Amino acid sequence: MADRGSRRAFIGSFTAAGGAGIVVAAVDPDSGALAVVGGVDDLPDPSYLALAPDGGTLYAVSETTEGAAAAYRVNGGRPERIGPPTPVAGRGPTHLGLHAGHLLTANYGSGSVSAVPVRPDGSLAAATSSVLAHTGSGPHTPQQQGPHAHQVQADPSGRWAVSVDLGTDSVRVCTLTEGRLELHGEYALRPGSGPRHLAFHPDGTHAYVLNELTPTVTVCRWDAVDGSLKPLTETPVLPGAPAGDAYPSALAVSPDGRFLWTATRGEDVLSAFSVEGEALRLLGTVSCRGHWPRDLTESGGRLYVANERSGDVAWFTADPASGLPRYGGSVEVTAASCVIIG
């Protein structure tokens, strides 16, 4: 794991829109400012990234019709790909996460989740992935004519794989046993909400689902013992009716569990919430200082926002008392789609 003085940001971008692929930036330990130091462009549209727990291997999806994932060594200054990209047997993967010795991908285009074996050295096995196909639809067209898995991750207990499907207005909980994905339970959200991403509270007993088709966050109770999710309340991410397009994209929870932040495209704002038991209270919104904030992550009391259409990554300091983000600066990254800190 990199120490405090050598932390890096890994930024995904859409090569089809002129992006540089995977961009690496140094993180200033005092200000949180980013400075681009390199990158690699050998994978088409690496729209989402994930780091191994030890920080030595970086994984990326290739958000293409064919759908693939790749692994990179990142101990040096420039990511080095380990072998060729591995097909994930799903179209248009938009998210990925590590779970039980596998790389999971959420395949938006085919409405499925794939599990690709990870070898002991961090590389991806070329063996056929286990694929769990989603089924269902929702009331919105064309976004909900069929399933669209948008995110997948392990729950905090490490027992379950949790996937969010925008097309079916539901969250699925799966098991992964001997390399095989199996559905454990499916939990319905409000029809037409269009869930996109989910984040767990640090206490491991609550989860927050960000809805793309209606700009809200759904607070849920999470039971890691039986792998169940219970929707409780739904809170708007904006203080009033949207002035135009408003498509929430990503969310993050503070490490102490006191605050939650969301990014909303179109309105181009970050929203700050106070976590109050099993409810959220909107504290306010601030400009994302760019256009079309596609991704948002928290690290060390700072927020990093990938502004896709303005082509930059902005950073903010989260006020420890109020939770409101304060703008610090930005760095140019064309067609930025994702940012993670490691």
N, C-alpha and C positions, 0 to 999 in steps of 0.2 A: 504494500500500500504506500502511495506517495505521501511524504510528510507535508506539514503545513506550508513549508517554503517552496514546495515544488508541485503544487496542485495544478491540474490542467483541466481545461474544458474541451469536450469533444462535441463537435457540432455537425449534424447531418444536414444535407442540402439536396435539392432536386437538380440533378445534372441536366435533365431535359429542359429546365428553365434557365440554364446557364450557371448553375451552382458548381462549386469546386469539388463536390463529393463529400468526403469526411475531412473537416477542418479541425486542426488542433490549435488551442490558444493557451498561453500561460495565464495563470490567475494570480494577480498581485495579492499577497497575503494580508496586506493592510487595508487596501481600498476595495478589493474584489474586482478591480478592473481587468479586462481581458486584452491580451495582445496576441494576434495570430502569429504562430511560429512555424506552421507547416500544414501538411495534410496529404491526402492520397485520393486519386480520382479513378480507381480501378473497379468500381462497382456502380452500376447505374442506379440513380435515385435512392441513395441510402437514407431514407426518410426518418428512420428511428434507430436509436442506438441503445446498448446496454453494456455495462461493465461487469466482469466477473467480480466476486467478492474480494479477491486479492488485488484487484486493480491492474492485473497484468495482461488480461485478454479483453478485447473489445469485440462486441457482436453488432452486426448491422443487418437490417432487412433491405432487400432490393425491391422497392415498391413498383414492380413491373407486372405486366400481364402474366408472364411466366411464373414469377414469384420465386425468390431465392433468399438465402441468408449467407453471411460470411463471417469468419473469425479473423481477428488481427492481433498480433503481438504489439503491445504498446509500452514496453519497457524502455524503448529508446525514444528518440525525438520524432521519428516518422513511423506511423503504423505500418506493419508488415503483414500482408495477408497470408494466412495459413491455408494453402491449397486453393482450389477453385471454389467459386460460389456453389453452395449446396441447394438444389431444388427443395422447396418446402411442400410441394404437392398442393399448393393453393394459390389463387390469383390475388395480386395486389396486396401483399402483406403490409400492414400499417403499424404494427407494434410487436414487441418481443419481450421475453423475460426468461430468466433461468429458474428451473424447478426440477428437483429430483434427478439430477444428472442429464437433463435435457434442455434444449433451447425451444421454448414455445413461441409460436408466431400466431398473431391474429390476422387472418386473411380476409380483408374487407370485400374483395371482388367475388370470392367464392363462398363467403359466409361460413367459414370454418376455422378451426384451430388445429395447428400441427405441432408435433413434438419431434424434434430432431435430436438424436443422441449426441452427447458431448463426450469426447474421448478424455482420458486422464490428463493429456497435455493441453486441453482446452480447444482442440480442433473439433470440427464437426464431422460426424461419421456420414459416409455416403449412403448408408442404408436407407431404405424406404421409410419415410416418416409415418408415424401414427397420426391419422387425421380424424377429427371429430367434426362431422358436418352439422351445422345448425339448420333448423327449419323454422318456418313461420314468417309473418309479415306484420305490417302496421298500417295505420290509416293514412299516412302521408305518402303521396306519390311525387316524384319517382323514388324518393329516398328509402321508402319502406315497402317496396314491392316484393322484397325477399330479404333473407338474412344478410347482415353486414357486420361481421365481427370486427370490432375496432380496437380492442385492447385485451391483453391477457397478462396475468401475473400470478405469482404465488401469494397466498395469504400470509400474514405475519407468523403464523404457527408453522408454516412450511408443510402443512398436511394437504392443502387443497390448491388446485389451479382455478382461478376465477377469471371468466371472460365476460366482456361487456359487448352487447350486440345492439347497434343502432337501428337495424332494420326490424327487429322483433320486440323492441321495448322490454328487454329482459337481461338479467344477469345469470350466467350459468356457472355452476360449481362442478368441478370435475375431479376425478382421481387419476393418478398416473401410476400404474402398477406394471412392473416388468416391461416398461416402454409403451404401454397401451393406455390411451386416453379413454375414459368412460364417464358418461354423464352421471353425476350424483343427484343434482337437483337444478331446476330452473325457476327463477323468481321474477315475477312480473312487476314492471313499473307502470306508471300511468300511460295509457295508450297515446301515442303520438309524441311522447317526450323525447325520443331519440337519444338514449344514453350513449355517451361517447367514451368517457374515462372514469375510473374509480380510484380513490385513494383511501387508505386505511388510517384511522386514528392511531397514534402511538400506543394507546391502551389495548389495542387489539380487539376491542369489543364493538367498534362502530366503523362504518364505512360511508363514504360520501360519493355519490354518483353525479357526475356533471352531465347535463342533458343538452344536446346540440340543437334539437329542433324546437324546443321551448327553452329559453334562457333561464334555467333553474338548476339548483343543486338539491338532490334528494338525500336526506339523512337516513341511514339504515342501521339497524342493530345487527351485528355479526356474531354468530356463535361458532367458534372454531372447533368445538367439541363435536357437534353434529353437522357442521358445514352448511349452516342455514343463514339466509339473509332476510331481514324483515324491514320493508320500507316504513318510515315513521312520519317524516315531515318533508315538505318541499318549499324551498326558498328562492325567490327571484335573485339573479345575479346583478340586476340593474335597479336603480332607485325608482324608475318609472318606465313607461312604455318605450321601447326602442325607437330611436329617431329614424332608423333605416334597418339594414341588415344587422342581425345580432346572432352570431353563431359561437357559443362557448366552445373552447378547444381543449383546455388543460387546467388542472388544479393541483395545488400543493398544500400540505398541512405542516405547520411549524413543528419542530421536534418536541416542544413541550406540550403540544396539543391545544394551545390557547387560541391559535388563529388558523384560518384557512384562506387561501387566495385562489382566484380564478382569472383566466384570460378569456376575453370575448372578441372575436373577429368582427369586422364591420363597424361596431361601436369603438373598437380599438382601445379597450380599457382593461385595466386590472381592477378587480374588486377584492376588498378585504372584508373578512367576516370574523366576528368573535364567536368562538365555540362555547355555547352555553348549555351544558347538559346534552340533551338530545335534540337541540335546536341550534340554528345559526342566526346571528344578527348581523345584517349588512352595516358595516362601519363607514363605507365610502368607496369611491372609485377614483382612479388616477389614469392619465393617459399612459399607454404603453410606449409612447415616444417613437412609434413607427406605425406600419400598416400591416394588418392581418396577423396578429400574434398567434402563431400555430402551436407553440409549446411554451411551457413554464416549468421551472424547477427551482427548489429552494436549497441553499447550501450555505452553512455558516452564518445564518442571519441575513442572507441576501437572496434576492430573486433574480433569475436570469430568464429573459424572454426572447424567443426566436421569432422575429417579425419577418414573415415569409415574403410579402410583396414589397416591402420597403428595403429588404435585403440587409438586415442588420440583426445583431444580438445586443439587447440593452440590459443593463444591470441596475438594480435598485437595492437600497438598504431598507429592511423592514424595521420600522420603529418598534423597539421592544415594549413600549408602554401602550401605544395606540394600535399597533399592527399595520399602520398605513405605510405603503412603500414610498421611498424618497429616491428620485432619479439620481443615478451616479454617472452614467455615460453609456456609450455604445461603440461597437466595432462593426465594420462592414463585412457581411457574409451574404453573398448573393443567394436568394431562394432558400434562406435558412428554414429548416423544418423541425429541428430538435436540438436541445442542448443538455448535456449531462456533465457533472463535475466529478472528478476523481483524483 
